[in-house]
Amino acid sequence: MKLNKFSVLNGLFISTSLLIISPSILAYHGVASIDLKGLLDAAWMQSGAASVFEQRKQALVDKSEISRQFFPSSAEVGASFDSDELFKDEGKREYALQIETPIWLPGQQKALSSEVGAEMSLLVAEEVAQRWQLAGLVREDYWAVMIARNDVKLAARKLEISEKLVANVNKRVQAGELAEIDLLLSKQKKLATESELLSANQLLAKAQLVFNGLAGRDAPEDWLSETEQSIPLEDHPMLVFISKQLTLNQAGIEKIRSKKREAPRLGLGLKRERDYREEDYQNSVGIEFILPLENNVINKSDFAHSQAEKAAIEARYFREKYKLEKSIELAKLAVIHAEKSYEIAERLKVLAVKHFRLMQNAFNIGEVGLRELLLVQNDSDRAVESSAQQKVEVASAISRFNQEQGALL
């Protein structure tokens, strides 16, 4: 199984005309936690995997009934007739009825029961591993929807600011304070924000469609709130899954060891016979026990195959463990980097916004023109955009770190 990585979408356009950004747009800490497990459960049911695993579990339950039976397989019934005068009621006559059943070898029943138990444990571990993989997809698609929603909200707010700017510039042009070219510049800015809003709505529709296909429902409005978790590496779903494969392999080896010969057979026979016509029929009961001799050759191939499979599973376990260790380390470094980058971007935003406010005041009293104001606004826009994007990156990096550790939603 392969881990599904996810990353935060780029292009979160945020207007620096908004000096105070709404917490509902950017907050990822301190919000009411949504039902994260409910999202995963919905996606799990939507995938159809739940019913598949239920059927597989039921099949193992049915198989386990064999290990609780008195005999390893069903009995056989046979009937026979013997005569030296086939079409005449003369001479010898013999009627026989026999029932025969295999019986358990010592330790064979216990070995089979252990094997079925190992298969059930492996199936449960496989189910958890697949749910963990699905959790990665849920995280990925959920963040795509939430970021797209923010893009729409921010683009709409930018459009609102642009409309106010156009109205303000138009009023000052009418009063003779500004030239007609300033009005054209403000209208160009407004058209650019309208285009941005259309693009943001289109991306939101696509992201929502993808999430709906995964979970069968719309993504909740709240932010996906996660805190850093600390999960022992050996409890990672992938490592647990591989270790259960090793347990099943060992149970299979024990089953092979318990079968040094074919199953003994116990039979009960009833016979009714006569030697000639005038003789009365005689009834008899016979018991038969067949014990095959030991034959170690029959298991050599299976034993060698199981040993080779065991070595392959152990090698895969250590490879996966090393891979996960490095992935978790990188994910943790990504969290640290995102937090530091956010701190820097936040300080830069404060400076850029302060500069923009000063330029706004200067523009209002006619000390600077609209072009100078828009240049400073663009710088401020980039600073606020970077800060908001880094804030989202911190939240998604924490979510990614939890995913790498094997945390389900």
C-alpha positions as CSV (number, residue, x, y, z in Angstrom):
1,M,0.0,0.0,0.0
2,K,1.2,3.4,-0.8
3,L,0.8,6.5,1.2
4,N,-1.3,9.2,-0.4
5,K,0.6,12.5,0.1
6,F,-1.3,15.8,0.0
7,S,-0.3,19.4,-0.1
8,V,-2.1,22.7,0.3
9,L,-3.2,24.3,-2.9
10,N,-1.3,27.4,-4.0
11,G,-2.8,30.6,-5.2
12,L,-4.6,31.8,-2.1
13,F,-5.3,35.4,-3.2
14,I,-6.0,37.7,-0.3
15,S,-6.6,41.4,-0.6
16,T,-4.4,43.6,1.5
17,S,-7.1,46.2,1.3
18,L,-8.6,44.3,4.2
19,L,-6.5,45.3,7.1
20,I,-8.4,43.0,9.4
21,I,-9.0,39.6,8.0
22,S,-12.1,37.7,9.2
23,P,-11.2,34.9,11.7
24,S,-13.9,32.7,10.0
25,I,-11.7,32.9,6.8
26,L,-8.3,31.9,8.2
27,A,-8.7,30.5,11.7
28,Y,-7.6,26.9,12.1
29,H,-7.0,26.8,15.8
30,G,-9.6,27.5,18.4
31,V,-12.5,26.6,16.2
32,A,-15.2,24.1,17.0
33,S,-14.0,20.7,16.0
34,I,-16.0,19.0,13.3
35,D,-16.8,15.4,13.3
36,L,-13.6,14.2,11.5
37,K,-14.4,10.5,12.0
38,G,-17.8,11.1,10.5
39,L,-16.1,12.3,7.3
40,L,-14.0,9.2,7.1
41,D,-16.9,6.9,7.9
42,A,-18.9,8.6,5.1
43,A,-16.1,8.1,2.6
44,W,-15.6,4.5,3.8
45,M,-19.3,3.7,3.1
46,Q,-19.2,5.5,-0.2
47,S,-16.2,3.4,-1.3
48,G,-18.1,0.2,-0.8
49,A,-15.2,-1.3,1.1
50,A,-17.3,-1.7,4.3
51,S,-19.6,-4.3,2.8
52,V,-16.6,-6.1,1.2
53,F,-14.8,-6.5,4.5
54,E,-18.0,-7.6,6.2
55,Q,-18.4,-10.4,3.7
56,R,-14.8,-11.4,4.1
57,K,-15.1,-11.5,7.9
58,Q,-18.2,-13.6,7.6
59,A,-16.3,-16.0,5.3
60,L,-13.7,-16.4,8.0
61,V,-16.3,-17.0,10.7
62,D,-17.7,-19.8,8.5
63,K,-14.2,-21.2,8.1
64,S,-13.6,-21.1,11.8
65,E,-16.5,-23.5,12.3
66,I,-14.5,-26.2,10.7
67,S,-11.9,-26.0,13.5
68,R,-14.6,-26.6,16.1
69,Q,-16.0,-29.7,14.5
70,F,-15.4,-33.2,15.7
71,F,-14.0,-34.2,12.4
72,P,-11.9,-32.3,9.9
73,S,-14.1,-33.0,6.9
74,S,-17.4,-34.7,6.1
75,A,-17.9,-38.4,6.4
76,E,-18.3,-40.7,3.4
77,V,-21.0,-43.5,3.0
78,G,-20.5,-46.5,0.8
79,A,-22.7,-49.5,-0.1
80,S,-21.7,-52.7,-1.9
81,F,-23.3,-56.0,-3.2
82,D,-21.5,-59.2,-4.0
83,S,-22.9,-62.4,-5.6
84,D,-21.6,-65.3,-7.6
85,E,-24.9,-65.6,-9.3
86,L,-25.8,-62.1,-10.4
87,F,-29.2,-62.7,-12.0
88,K,-30.3,-65.7,-9.8
89,D,-31.1,-66.0,-6.2
90,E,-28.5,-68.8,-5.9
91,G,-25.2,-69.1,-4.2
92,K,-23.3,-66.4,-2.3
93,R,-25.0,-63.1,-1.4
94,E,-23.4,-60.2,0.5
95,Y,-24.7,-56.8,1.3
96,A,-22.5,-54.2,3.0
97,L,-22.9,-50.6,4.2
98,Q,-20.0,-48.6,5.5
99,I,-19.5,-45.0,6.8
100,E,-16.0,-43.6,7.0
101,T,-14.7,-40.3,8.4
102,P,-11.3,-38.6,8.7
103,I,-10.1,-37.7,12.2
104,W,-7.9,-35.0,13.5
105,L,-4.2,-35.5,13.8
106,P,-2.7,-34.5,17.2
107,G,-2.3,-30.7,17.2
108,Q,-4.0,-30.3,13.8
109,Q,-7.2,-28.8,15.1
110,K,-5.4,-26.3,17.3
111,A,-3.2,-25.3,14.4
112,L,-6.1,-24.7,12.1
113,S,-7.9,-22.6,14.7
114,S,-4.7,-20.5,15.2
115,E,-4.5,-20.0,11.4
116,V,-8.1,-18.8,11.1
117,G,-7.5,-16.5,14.1
118,A,-4.4,-15.1,12.4
119,E,-6.4,-14.6,9.1
120,M,-9.1,-12.7,11.0
121,S,-6.4,-10.4,12.7
122,L,-4.8,-9.8,9.3
123,L,-8.2,-8.9,7.8
124,V,-8.9,-6.4,10.6
125,A,-5.4,-4.9,10.1
126,E,-5.9,-4.7,6.4
127,E,-9.2,-2.8,7.0
128,V,-7.5,-0.3,9.3
129,A,-4.7,0.2,6.8
130,Q,-7.1,0.9,4.0
131,R,-9.1,3.3,6.2
132,W,-5.8,5.1,6.9
133,Q,-5.1,5.4,3.2
134,L,-8.6,6.8,2.8
135,A,-8.0,9.2,5.6
136,G,-5.2,10.7,3.5
137,L,-7.6,11.3,0.6
138,V,-10.2,12.8,2.9
139,R,-7.6,15.2,4.3
140,E,-6.4,16.1,0.8
141,D,-9.8,16.7,-0.7
142,Y,-11.1,18.5,2.4
143,W,-8.3,21.0,2.4
144,A,-8.8,21.6,-1.3
145,V,-12.5,22.5,-0.6
146,M,-11.7,24.7,2.4
147,I,-9.0,26.7,0.6
148,A,-11.2,27.1,-2.4
149,R,-13.9,28.4,-0.2
150,N,-11.5,30.9,1.3
151,D,-10.5,32.0,-2.2
152,V,-14.1,32.8,-3.0
153,K,-14.7,34.7,0.3
154,L,-11.5,36.7,-0.1
155,A,-12.1,37.4,-3.8
156,A,-15.6,38.6,-3.0
157,R,-14.2,40.9,-0.3
158,K,-11.5,42.2,-2.7
159,L,-14.2,43.0,-5.3
160,E,-16.2,44.9,-2.6
161,I,-13.1,47.0,-1.8
162,S,-12.5,47.6,-5.5
163,E,-16.0,48.8,-6.0
164,K,-15.7,51.2,-3.2
165,L,-12.4,52.4,-4.6
166,V,-14.0,53.0,-8.0
167,A,-16.8,55.0,-6.4
168,N,-14.4,57.1,-4.4
169,V,-12.1,57.8,-7.4
170,N,-15.2,58.6,-9.6
171,K,-16.4,61.1,-7.0
172,R,-13.0,62.8,-6.9
173,V,-12.8,62.9,-10.7
174,Q,-16.1,64.6,-10.8
175,A,-14.8,67.1,-8.2
176,G,-11.7,67.7,-10.3
177,E,-9.3,66.3,-7.7
178,L,-8.2,63.3,-9.9
179,A,-7.7,62.8,-13.6
180,E,-9.8,60.5,-15.8
181,I,-6.9,58.1,-16.1
182,D,-7.2,57.4,-12.4
183,L,-10.8,56.3,-12.9
184,L,-9.7,54.0,-15.6
185,L,-7.0,52.4,-13.4
186,S,-9.5,51.8,-10.6
187,K,-11.9,50.2,-13.0
188,Q,-9.2,47.9,-14.3
189,K,-8.5,46.9,-10.8
190,K,-12.2,46.1,-10.3
191,L,-12.4,44.0,-13.4
192,A,-9.3,42.0,-12.3
193,T,-11.0,41.2,-9.0
194,E,-14.2,40.2,-10.8
195,S,-12.2,37.8,-12.9
196,E,-10.5,36.5,-9.8
197,L,-13.8,35.8,-8.2
198,L,-15.1,33.9,-11.2
199,S,-12.0,31.7,-11.2
200,A,-12.3,31.1,-7.4
201,N,-15.9,30.0,-7.8
202,Q,-14.9,27.6,-10.6
203,L,-12.1,26.0,-8.5
204,L,-14.5,25.7,-5.5
205,A,-17.1,23.9,-7.7
206,K,-14.4,21.4,-8.9
207,A,-13.0,20.8,-5.4
208,Q,-16.5,20.3,-4.0
209,L,-17.3,17.8,-6.8
210,V,-14.2,15.8,-6.0
211,F,-15.0,15.7,-2.3
212,N,-18.6,14.8,-2.9
213,G,-17.4,11.9,-5.1
214,L,-15.2,10.7,-2.2
215,A,-17.5,11.2,0.8
216,G,-20.9,11.3,-0.8
217,R,-21.6,14.6,1.0
218,D,-20.6,18.3,1.0
219,A,-17.5,19.2,3.1
220,P,-18.5,20.9,6.4
221,E,-18.1,24.6,6.7
222,D,-15.8,24.4,9.7
223,W,-12.0,24.1,9.3
224,L,-10.5,20.7,9.8
225,S,-9.0,21.1,13.2
226,E,-6.2,18.8,14.1
227,T,-3.5,18.9,16.8
228,E,-0.2,17.2,16.6
229,Q,-0.4,13.6,17.7
230,S,2.4,11.3,19.0
231,I,1.8,7.7,17.9
232,P,4.4,4.9,18.4
233,L,5.9,3.8,15.1
234,E,5.1,0.1,15.7
235,D,1.4,1.1,15.9
236,H,1.4,2.5,12.4
237,P,-1.4,0.7,10.4
238,M,1.1,-0.3,7.6
239,L,3.5,-1.9,10.1
240,V,0.7,-3.6,12.0
241,F,-0.7,-5.0,8.7
242,I,2.7,-6.4,7.7
243,S,3.3,-7.9,11.2
244,K,-0.1,-9.6,11.0
245,Q,1.0,-11.1,7.7
246,L,4.0,-12.5,9.6
247,T,1.8,-13.9,12.3
248,L,-0.4,-15.6,9.6
249,N,2.7,-17.0,8.0
250,Q,3.9,-18.5,11.3
251,A,0.5,-20.0,11.9
252,G,0.7,-21.6,8.5
253,I,4.1,-23.1,9.3
254,E,2.8,-24.6,12.5
255,K,-0.1,-26.1,10.5
256,I,2.4,-27.7,8.1
257,R,4.4,-29.1,11.0
258,S,1.3,-30.6,12.5
259,K,0.6,-32.5,9.3
260,K,3.3,-35.2,9.1
261,R,0.9,-37.6,7.5
262,E,-2.4,-37.7,5.8
263,A,-5.4,-37.7,8.1
264,P,-6.3,-41.0,9.8
265,R,-9.6,-42.5,8.9
266,L,-12.1,-44.3,11.1
267,G,-14.8,-46.5,9.5
268,L,-17.9,-48.4,10.7
269,G,-19.3,-51.2,8.5
270,L,-22.5,-53.4,8.6
271,K,-22.5,-56.6,6.6
272,R,-25.3,-59.1,5.8
273,E,-24.2,-62.3,4.0
274,R,-24.7,-66.0,3.2
275,D,-22.6,-68.6,1.4
276,Y,-25.4,-70.4,-0.4
277,R,-29.1,-70.2,-0.8
278,E,-30.2,-72.6,1.9
279,E,-28.1,-70.9,4.5
280,D,-29.5,-68.2,6.8
281,Y,-28.1,-64.7,6.4
282,Q,-25.5,-63.7,9.0
283,N,-25.1,-60.1,10.2
284,S,-21.8,-58.6,11.3
285,V,-20.4,-55.2,12.4
286,G,-16.9,-54.1,11.6
287,I,-14.7,-51.2,12.7
288,E,-11.8,-50.0,10.6
289,F,-9.0,-47.6,11.5
290,I,-6.5,-46.5,8.9
291,L,-3.3,-44.6,10.0
292,P,-1.2,-43.4,7.1
293,L,2.5,-43.6,7.7
294,E,4.6,-40.5,8.2
295,N,5.9,-38.9,5.1
296,N,8.0,-35.8,5.6
297,V,8.6,-35.4,1.9
298,I,5.0,-34.2,1.3
299,N,5.5,-31.1,3.4
300,K,9.0,-30.1,2.3
301,S,7.9,-28.0,-0.6
302,D,5.2,-26.2,1.4
303,F,7.5,-25.7,4.3
304,A,10.3,-24.2,2.1
305,H,7.8,-21.9,0.4
306,S,6.5,-20.6,3.8
307,Q,10.0,-20.0,5.1
308,A,10.8,-18.0,2.0
309,E,7.6,-16.0,2.4
310,K,8.5,-15.3,6.0
311,A,11.9,-13.9,5.0
312,A,10.2,-11.7,2.4
313,I,7.7,-10.4,4.9
314,E,10.4,-9.6,7.4
315,A,12.4,-7.7,4.8
316,R,9.3,-5.8,3.7
317,Y,8.6,-4.9,7.4
318,F,12.0,-3.3,7.9
319,R,11.9,-1.5,4.6
320,E,8.5,0.0,5.4
321,K,9.6,0.9,8.9
322,Y,12.7,2.8,7.6
323,K,10.6,4.5,5.0
324,L,8.0,5.6,7.5
325,E,10.7,6.9,9.9
326,K,12.1,9.1,7.3
327,S,8.6,10.3,6.1
328,I,7.6,11.2,9.7
329,E,10.9,13.1,10.2
330,L,10.3,15.1,7.0
331,A,6.7,15.8,8.0
332,K,7.8,17.1,11.4
333,L,10.4,19.3,9.8
334,A,7.7,20.6,7.4
335,V,5.6,21.6,10.5
336,I,8.5,23.4,12.1
337,H,9.3,25.2,8.8
338,A,5.7,26.2,8.2
339,E,5.4,27.6,11.7
340,K,8.6,29.7,11.4
341,S,7.6,30.8,7.9
342,Y,4.3,31.9,9.2
343,E,5.9,34.0,12.0
344,I,8.1,35.8,9.4
345,A,5.2,36.3,7.0
346,E,3.1,37.7,9.8
347,R,5.8,40.3,10.8
348,L,6.2,41.2,7.1
349,K,2.4,41.6,6.8
350,V,2.3,44.1,9.7
351,L,5.0,46.3,8.1
352,A,3.4,46.1,4.6
353,V,-0.1,46.9,5.9
354,K,1.3,49.9,7.9
355,H,3.0,51.2,4.8
356,F,-0.2,50.8,2.8
357,R,-2.2,52.8,5.5
358,L,0.3,55.6,5.3
359,M,0.0,55.6,1.5
360,Q,-3.8,55.7,1.7
361,N,-3.7,58.7,3.9
362,A,-1.2,60.4,1.6
363,F,-3.5,59.5,-1.4
364,N,-6.6,61.0,0.4
365,I,-4.8,64.3,0.9
366,G,-3.4,64.4,-2.6
367,E,0.3,63.9,-1.8
368,V,0.6,60.7,-3.9
369,G,-1.2,59.5,-7.0
370,L,-3.3,56.4,-7.6
371,R,-0.5,54.6,-9.4
372,E,1.8,54.9,-6.4
373,L,-1.0,53.8,-4.1
374,L,-1.7,50.7,-6.3
375,L,1.9,49.7,-6.3
376,V,2.1,49.8,-2.5
377,Q,-1.2,48.0,-2.3
378,N,0.1,45.2,-4.5
379,D,3.1,44.8,-2.2
380,S,0.8,44.7,0.7
381,D,-1.5,42.2,-1.0
382,R,1.4,39.9,-1.5
383,A,2.5,40.2,2.1
384,V,-1.0,39.5,3.5
385,E,-1.4,36.7,0.9
386,S,1.8,35.1,2.1
387,S,0.8,35.4,5.7
388,A,-2.6,33.8,5.2
389,Q,-1.1,31.1,3.0
390,Q,1.5,30.2,5.6
391,K,-1.2,30.1,8.3
392,V,-3.1,27.5,6.2
393,E,0.2,25.7,5.5
394,V,0.8,25.3,9.3
395,A,-2.6,23.6,9.7
396,S,-2.2,21.4,6.7
397,A,1.4,20.4,7.7
398,I,0.1,19.3,11.1
399,S,-2.6,17.3,9.4
400,R,0.0,15.8,7.0
401,F,2.3,15.0,10.0
402,N,-0.6,13.1,11.7
403,Q,-1.3,11.2,8.5
404,E,2.4,10.1,8.2
405,Q,2.3,8.8,11.7
406,G,-0.7,6.7,10.9
407,A,-3.4,8.7,12.6
408,L,-7.0,8.2,11.4
409,L,-9.5,11.0,11.4
